[in-house]
Amino acid sequence: MTDSTDEDSPECRTCGDPVGPASEQRVVTTVEDGAAVYRYFCTDDCREQWESSNSA
């Protein structure tokens, strides 16, 4: 296995920062139209902000 670099790191769905391998990283996985969709977040705060904006 190789380490991820900033160049291939996904962006945080909320703030746009690169999401690197860290203990604060969060991923929300859903199935849409039969395909897995991954949403990456750099912290719990960003994930919670995204969830609250999508539940309204």
PDB file of N, CA, C and O in Angstrom:
ATOM      1  N   MET A   1       0.848  -1.174   0.000  1.00  0.00           N
ATOM      2  CA  MET A   1       0.000   0.000   0.000  1.00  0.00           C
ATOM      3  C   MET A   1       0.891   1.233   0.000  1.00  0.00           C
ATOM      4  O   MET A   1       1.948   1.251   0.630  1.00  0.00           O
ATOM      5  N   THR A   2       0.447   2.268  -0.718  1.00  0.00           N
ATOM      6  CA  THR A   2       1.213   3.504  -0.753  1.00  0.00           C
ATOM      7  C   THR A   2       0.466   4.596  -0.016  1.00  0.00           C
ATOM      8  O   THR A   2      -0.758   4.556   0.108  1.00  0.00           O
ATOM      9  N   ASP A   3       1.208   5.562   0.466  1.00  0.00           N
ATOM     10  CA  ASP A   3       0.599   6.692   1.150  1.00  0.00           C
ATOM     11  C   ASP A   3      -0.023   7.629   0.141  1.00  0.00           C
ATOM     12  O   ASP A   3       0.472   7.782  -0.975  1.00  0.00           O
ATOM     13  N   SER A   4      -1.116   8.256   0.545  1.00  0.00           N
ATOM     14  CA  SER A   4      -1.792   9.230  -0.291  1.00  0.00           C
ATOM     15  C   SER A   4      -1.034  10.544  -0.241  1.00  0.00           C
ATOM     16  O   SER A   4      -0.424  10.882   0.773  1.00  0.00           O
ATOM     17  N   THR A   5      -1.077  11.283  -1.342  1.00  0.00           N
ATOM     18  CA  THR A   5      -0.483  12.613  -1.374  1.00  0.00           C
ATOM     19  C   THR A   5      -1.595  13.634  -1.512  1.00  0.00           C
ATOM     20  O   THR A   5      -2.731  13.288  -1.837  1.00  0.00           O
ATOM     21  N   ASP A   6      -1.267  14.893  -1.263  1.00  0.00           N
ATOM     22  CA  ASP A   6      -2.267  15.949  -1.412  1.00  0.00           C
ATOM     23  C   ASP A   6      -2.833  16.004  -2.823  1.00  0.00           C
ATOM     24  O   ASP A   6      -3.985  16.395  -3.017  1.00  0.00           O
ATOM     25  N   GLU A   7      -2.028  15.614  -3.813  1.00  0.00           N
ATOM     26  CA  GLU A   7      -2.474  15.675  -5.202  1.00  0.00           C
ATOM     27  C   GLU A   7      -3.615  14.709  -5.482  1.00  0.00           C
ATOM     28  O   GLU A   7      -4.489  15.013  -6.294  1.00  0.00           O
ATOM     29  N   ASP A   8      -3.625  13.544  -4.824  1.00  0.00           N
ATOM     30  CA  ASP A   8      -4.688  12.578  -5.098  1.00  0.00           C
ATOM     31  C   ASP A   8      -5.664  12.436  -3.940  1.00  0.00           C
ATOM     32  O   ASP A   8      -6.492  11.525  -3.937  1.00  0.00           O
ATOM     33  N   SER A   9      -5.577  13.327  -2.959  1.00  0.00           N
ATOM     34  CA  SER A   9      -6.505  13.308  -1.836  1.00  0.00           C
ATOM     35  C   SER A   9      -7.833  13.919  -2.262  1.00  0.00           C
ATOM     36  O   SER A   9      -7.861  14.909  -2.994  1.00  0.00           O
ATOM     37  N   PRO A  10      -8.933  13.326  -1.801  1.00  0.00           N
ATOM     38  CA  PRO A  10     -10.233  13.927  -2.110  1.00  0.00           C
ATOM     39  C   PRO A  10     -10.395  15.239  -1.350  1.00  0.00           C
ATOM     40  O   PRO A  10      -9.720  15.479  -0.349  1.00  0.00           O
ATOM     41  N   GLU A  11     -11.303  16.086  -1.840  1.00  0.00           N
ATOM     42  CA  GLU A  11     -11.576  17.349  -1.163  1.00  0.00           C
ATOM     43  C   GLU A  11     -12.715  17.175  -0.176  1.00  0.00           C
ATOM     44  O   GLU A  11     -13.633  16.387  -0.401  1.00  0.00           O
ATOM     45  N   CYS A  12     -12.649  17.915   0.915  1.00  0.00           N
ATOM     46  CA  CYS A  12     -13.721  17.933   1.898  1.00  0.00           C
ATOM     47  C   CYS A  12     -14.978  18.466   1.223  1.00  0.00           C
ATOM     48  O   CYS A  12     -14.937  19.497   0.553  1.00  0.00           O
ATOM     49  N   ARG A  13     -16.081  17.773   1.397  1.00  0.00           N
ATOM     50  CA  ARG A  13     -17.348  18.139   0.769  1.00  0.00           C
ATOM     51  C   ARG A  13     -17.844  19.504   1.249  1.00  0.00           C
ATOM     52  O   ARG A  13     -18.596  20.169   0.537  1.00  0.00           O
ATOM     53  N   THR A  14     -17.433  19.930   2.447  1.00  0.00           N
ATOM     54  CA  THR A  14     -17.911  21.180   3.023  1.00  0.00           C
ATOM     55  C   THR A  14     -16.969  22.348   2.763  1.00  0.00           C
ATOM     56  O   THR A  14     -17.390  23.382   2.245  1.00  0.00           O
ATOM     57  N   CYS A  15     -15.700  22.189   3.119  1.00  0.00           N
ATOM     58  CA  CYS A  15     -14.781  23.331   3.046  1.00  0.00           C
ATOM     59  C   CYS A  15     -13.833  23.300   1.852  1.00  0.00           C
ATOM     60  O   CYS A  15     -13.214  24.315   1.536  1.00  0.00           O
ATOM     61  N   GLY A  16     -13.708  22.150   1.181  1.00  0.00           N
ATOM     62  CA  GLY A  16     -12.854  22.058   0.004  1.00  0.00           C
ATOM     63  C   GLY A  16     -11.397  21.755   0.297  1.00  0.00           C
ATOM     64  O   GLY A  16     -10.604  21.615  -0.634  1.00  0.00           O
ATOM     65  N   ASP A  17     -11.018  21.650   1.577  1.00  0.00           N
ATOM     66  CA  ASP A  17      -9.636  21.310   1.920  1.00  0.00           C
ATOM     67  C   ASP A  17      -9.344  19.856   1.548  1.00  0.00           C
ATOM     68  O   ASP A  17     -10.253  19.026   1.558  1.00  0.00           O
ATOM     69  N   PRO A  18      -8.086  19.537   1.218  1.00  0.00           N
ATOM     70  CA  PRO A  18      -7.743  18.139   0.952  1.00  0.00           C
ATOM     71  C   PRO A  18      -7.966  17.292   2.204  1.00  0.00           C
ATOM     72  O   PRO A  18      -7.637  17.710   3.314  1.00  0.00           O
ATOM     73  N   VAL A  19      -8.521  16.108   2.014  1.00  0.00           N
ATOM     74  CA  VAL A  19      -8.769  15.191   3.122  1.00  0.00           C
ATOM     75  C   VAL A  19      -7.671  14.140   3.098  1.00  0.00           C
ATOM     76  O   VAL A  19      -7.655  13.261   2.236  1.00  0.00           O
ATOM     77  N   GLY A  20      -6.766  14.237   4.040  1.00  0.00           N
ATOM     78  CA  GLY A  20      -5.666  13.297   4.122  1.00  0.00           C
ATOM     79  C   GLY A  20      -5.942  12.229   5.157  1.00  0.00           C
ATOM     80  O   GLY A  20      -6.932  12.302   5.885  1.00  0.00           O
ATOM     81  N   PRO A  21      -5.072  11.239   5.224  1.00  0.00           N
ATOM     82  CA  PRO A  21      -5.246  10.186   6.224  1.00  0.00           C
ATOM     83  C   PRO A  21      -5.000  10.744   7.624  1.00  0.00           C
ATOM     84  O   PRO A  21      -3.859  11.001   8.006  1.00  0.00           O
ATOM     85  N   ALA A  22      -6.064  10.926   8.375  1.00  0.00           N
ATOM     86  CA  ALA A  22      -5.961  11.465   9.726  1.00  0.00           C
ATOM     87  C   ALA A  22      -7.079  10.880  10.571  1.00  0.00           C
ATOM     88  O   ALA A  22      -8.075  10.383  10.045  1.00  0.00           O
ATOM     89  N   SER A  23      -6.909  10.944  11.869  1.00  0.00           N
ATOM     90  CA  SER A  23      -7.917  10.386  12.759  1.00  0.00           C
ATOM     91  C   SER A  23      -9.222  11.163  12.706  1.00  0.00           C
ATOM     92  O   SER A  23     -10.261  10.633  13.099  1.00  0.00           O
ATOM     93  N   GLU A  24      -9.199  12.409  12.230  1.00  0.00           N
ATOM     94  CA  GLU A  24     -10.407  13.216  12.148  1.00  0.00           C
ATOM     95  C   GLU A  24     -11.170  13.029  10.844  1.00  0.00           C
ATOM     96  O   GLU A  24     -12.304  13.493  10.730  1.00  0.00           O
ATOM     97  N   GLN A  25     -10.579  12.362   9.860  1.00  0.00           N
ATOM     98  CA  GLN A  25     -11.219  12.165   8.560  1.00  0.00           C
ATOM     99  C   GLN A  25     -12.500  11.352   8.707  1.00  0.00           C
ATOM    100  O   GLN A  25     -12.542  10.383   9.465  1.00  0.00           O
ATOM    101  N   ARG A  26     -13.535  11.745   7.987  1.00  0.00           N
ATOM    102  CA  ARG A  26     -14.805  11.023   7.981  1.00  0.00           C
ATOM    103  C   ARG A  26     -15.252  10.803   6.551  1.00  0.00           C
ATOM    104  O   ARG A  26     -15.019  11.644   5.683  1.00  0.00           O
ATOM    105  N   VAL A  27     -15.899   9.665   6.303  1.00  0.00           N
ATOM    106  CA  VAL A  27     -16.433   9.342   4.984  1.00  0.00           C
ATOM    107  C   VAL A  27     -17.873   8.891   5.165  1.00  0.00           C
ATOM    108  O   VAL A  27     -18.162   8.028   5.995  1.00  0.00           O
ATOM    109  N   VAL A  28     -18.775   9.477   4.386  1.00  0.00           N
ATOM    110  CA  VAL A  28     -20.175   9.070   4.384  1.00  0.00           C
ATOM    111  C   VAL A  28     -20.411   8.357   3.061  1.00  0.00           C
ATOM    112  O   VAL A  28     -20.168   8.916   1.992  1.00  0.00           O
ATOM    113  N   THR A  29     -20.886   7.120   3.139  1.00  0.00           N
ATOM    114  CA  THR A  29     -21.135   6.317   1.951  1.00  0.00           C
ATOM    115  C   THR A  29     -22.624   6.104   1.781  1.00  0.00           C
ATOM    116  O   THR A  29     -23.313   5.704   2.719  1.00  0.00           O
ATOM    117  N   THR A  30     -23.123   6.373   0.575  1.00  0.00           N
ATOM    118  CA  THR A  30     -24.519   6.125   0.248  1.00  0.00           C
ATOM    119  C   THR A  30     -24.581   5.396  -1.087  1.00  0.00           C
ATOM    120  O   THR A  30     -23.598   5.346  -1.827  1.00  0.00           O
ATOM    121  N   VAL A  31     -25.742   4.835  -1.385  1.00  0.00           N
ATOM    122  CA  VAL A  31     -25.960   4.200  -2.681  1.00  0.00           C
ATOM    123  C   VAL A  31     -26.958   5.052  -3.443  1.00  0.00           C
ATOM    124  O   VAL A  31     -28.070   5.294  -2.974  1.00  0.00           O
ATOM    125  N   GLU A  32     -26.551   5.507  -4.621  1.00  0.00           N
ATOM    126  CA  GLU A  32     -27.400   6.323  -5.482  1.00  0.00           C
ATOM    127  C   GLU A  32     -27.401   5.704  -6.870  1.00  0.00           C
ATOM    128  O   GLU A  32     -26.348   5.502  -7.475  1.00  0.00           O
ATOM    129  N   ASP A  33     -28.598   5.405  -7.367  1.00  0.00           N
ATOM    130  CA  ASP A  33     -28.744   4.781  -8.686  1.00  0.00           C
ATOM    131  C   ASP A  33     -27.904   3.511  -8.822  1.00  0.00           C
ATOM    132  O   ASP A  33     -27.349   3.236  -9.886  1.00  0.00           O
ATOM    133  N   GLY A  34     -27.815   2.743  -7.741  1.00  0.00           N
ATOM    134  CA  GLY A  34     -27.098   1.474  -7.764  1.00  0.00           C
ATOM    135  C   GLY A  34     -25.591   1.578  -7.653  1.00  0.00           C
ATOM    136  O   GLY A  34     -24.901   0.565  -7.765  1.00  0.00           O
ATOM    137  N   ALA A  35     -25.055   2.778  -7.433  1.00  0.00           N
ATOM    138  CA  ALA A  35     -23.604   2.954  -7.327  1.00  0.00           C
ATOM    139  C   ALA A  35     -23.257   3.559  -5.971  1.00  0.00           C
ATOM    140  O   ALA A  35     -23.998   4.391  -5.447  1.00  0.00           O
ATOM    141  N   ALA A  36     -22.136   3.140  -5.411  1.00  0.00           N
ATOM    142  CA  ALA A  36     -21.668   3.696  -4.143  1.00  0.00           C
ATOM    143  C   ALA A  36     -21.137   5.113  -4.371  1.00  0.00           C
ATOM    144  O   ALA A  36     -20.380   5.365  -5.309  1.00  0.00           O
ATOM    145  N   VAL A  37     -21.545   6.023  -3.502  1.00  0.00           N
ATOM    146  CA  VAL A  37     -21.084   7.410  -3.563  1.00  0.00           C
ATOM    147  C   VAL A  37     -20.400   7.724  -2.233  1.00  0.00           C
ATOM    148  O   VAL A  37     -20.974   7.513  -1.165  1.00  0.00           O
ATOM    149  N   TYR A  38     -19.179   8.225  -2.312  1.00  0.00           N
ATOM    150  CA  TYR A  38     -18.398   8.527  -1.121  1.00  0.00           C
ATOM    151  C   TYR A  38     -18.264  10.030  -0.978  1.00  0.00           C
ATOM    152  O   TYR A  38     -17.876  10.724  -1.918  1.00  0.00           O
ATOM    153  N   ARG A  39     -18.589  10.525   0.203  1.00  0.00           N
ATOM    154  CA  ARG A  39     -18.439  11.947   0.505  1.00  0.00           C
ATOM    155  C   ARG A  39     -17.427  12.059   1.638  1.00  0.00           C
ATOM    156  O   ARG A  39     -17.601  11.474   2.707  1.00  0.00           O
ATOM    157  N   TYR A  40     -16.369  12.819   1.385  1.00  0.00           N
ATOM    158  CA  TYR A  40     -15.255  12.922   2.323  1.00  0.00           C
ATOM    159  C   TYR A  40     -15.328  14.232   3.102  1.00  0.00           C
ATOM    160  O   TYR A  40     -15.720  15.270   2.569  1.00  0.00           O
ATOM    161  N   PHE A  41     -14.942  14.162   4.379  1.00  0.00           N
ATOM    162  CA  PHE A  41     -14.944  15.322   5.260  1.00  0.00           C
ATOM    163  C   PHE A  41     -13.662  15.312   6.076  1.00  0.00           C
ATOM    164  O   PHE A  41     -13.190  14.257   6.501  1.00  0.00           O
ATOM    165  N   CYS A  42     -13.097  16.511   6.291  1.00  0.00           N
ATOM    166  CA  CYS A  42     -11.826  16.587   7.020  1.00  0.00           C
ATOM    167  C   CYS A  42     -12.027  16.498   8.533  1.00  0.00           C
ATOM    168  O   CYS A  42     -11.103  16.110   9.248  1.00  0.00           O
ATOM    169  N   THR A  43     -13.213  16.848   9.036  1.00  0.00           N
ATOM    170  CA  THR A  43     -13.484  16.778  10.470  1.00  0.00           C
ATOM    171  C   THR A  43     -14.955  16.436  10.700  1.00  0.00           C
ATOM    172  O   THR A  43     -15.772  16.490   9.781  1.00  0.00           O
ATOM    173  N   ASP A  44     -15.272  16.085  11.938  1.00  0.00           N
ATOM    174  CA  ASP A  44     -16.668  15.863  12.313  1.00  0.00           C
ATOM    175  C   ASP A  44     -17.485  17.141  12.138  1.00  0.00           C
ATOM    176  O   ASP A  44     -18.655  17.087  11.760  1.00  0.00           O
ATOM    177  N   ASP A  45     -16.874  18.282  12.412  1.00  0.00           N
ATOM    178  CA  ASP A  45     -17.595  19.557  12.277  1.00  0.00           C
ATOM    179  C   ASP A  45     -18.059  19.769  10.835  1.00  0.00           C
ATOM    180  O   ASP A  45     -19.201  20.170  10.608  1.00  0.00           O
ATOM    181  N   CYS A  46     -17.191  19.506   9.865  1.00  0.00           N
ATOM    182  CA  CYS A  46     -17.573  19.654   8.460  1.00  0.00           C
ATOM    183  C   CYS A  46     -18.669  18.653   8.098  1.00  0.00           C
ATOM    184  O   CYS A  46     -19.611  19.005   7.388  1.00  0.00           O
ATOM    185  N   ARG A  47     -18.562  17.419   8.572  1.00  0.00           N
ATOM    186  CA  ARG A  47     -19.588  16.415   8.286  1.00  0.00           C
ATOM    187  C   ARG A  47     -20.924  16.835   8.886  1.00  0.00           C
ATOM    188  O   ARG A  47     -21.959  16.726   8.229  1.00  0.00           O
ATOM    189  N   GLU A  48     -20.911  17.307  10.115  1.00  0.00           N
ATOM    190  CA  GLU A  48     -22.151  17.742  10.771  1.00  0.00           C
ATOM    191  C   GLU A  48     -22.761  18.951  10.073  1.00  0.00           C
ATOM    192  O   GLU A  48     -23.983  19.049   9.957  1.00  0.00           O
ATOM    193  N   GLN A  49     -21.930  19.862   9.613  1.00  0.00           N
ATOM    194  CA  GLN A  49     -22.428  21.034   8.882  1.00  0.00           C
ATOM    195  C   GLN A  49     -23.098  20.579   7.580  1.00  0.00           C
ATOM    196  O   GLN A  49     -24.173  21.069   7.235  1.00  0.00           O
ATOM    197  N   TRP A  50     -22.469  19.647   6.859  1.00  0.00           N
ATOM    198  CA  TRP A  50     -23.043  19.126   5.613  1.00  0.00           C
ATOM    199  C   TRP A  50     -24.361  18.419   5.892  1.00  0.00           C
ATOM    200  O   TRP A  50     -25.333  18.619   5.164  1.00  0.00           O
ATOM    201  N   GLU A  51     -24.410  17.581   6.954  1.00  0.00           N
ATOM    202  CA  GLU A  51     -25.635  16.857   7.286  1.00  0.00           C
ATOM    203  C   GLU A  51     -26.771  17.817   7.643  1.00  0.00           C
ATOM    204  O   GLU A  51     -27.912  17.606   7.233  1.00  0.00           O
ATOM    205  N   SER A  52     -26.462  18.871   8.405  1.00  0.00           N
ATOM    206  CA  SER A  52     -27.518  19.812   8.790  1.00  0.00           C
ATOM    207  C   SER A  52     -28.029  20.601   7.597  1.00  0.00           C
ATOM    208  O   SER A  52     -29.212  20.941   7.549  1.00  0.00           O
ATOM    209  N   SER A  53     -27.166  20.902   6.630  1.00  0.00           N
ATOM    210  CA  SER A  53     -27.617  21.642   5.451  1.00  0.00           C
ATOM    211  C   SER A  53     -28.411  20.762   4.495  1.00  0.00           C
ATOM    212  O   SER A  53     -29.184  21.276   3.686  1.00  0.00           O
ATOM    213  N   ASN A  54     -28.235  19.444   4.571  1.00  0.00           N
ATOM    214  CA  ASN A  54     -28.962  18.532   3.684  1.00  0.00           C
ATOM    215  C   ASN A  54     -30.227  17.977   4.323  1.00  0.00           C
ATOM    216  O   ASN A  54     -31.006  17.306   3.647  1.00  0.00           O
ATOM    217  N   SER A  55     -30.451  18.237   5.601  1.00  0.00           N
ATOM    218  CA  SER A  55     -31.642  17.705   6.253  1.00  0.00           C
ATOM    219  C   SER A  55     -32.766  18.741   6.303  1.00  0.00           C
ATOM    220  O   SER A  55     -33.871  18.446   6.759  1.00  0.00           O
ATOM    221  N   ALA A  56     -32.480  19.938   5.837  1.00  0.00           N
ATOM    222  CA  ALA A  56     -33.498  21.003   5.881  1.00  0.00           C
ATOM    223  C   ALA A  56     -34.535  20.854   4.793  1.00  0.00           C
ATOM    224  O   ALA A  56     -35.453  21.669   4.700  1.00  0.00           O
TER     225      ALA A  56
END
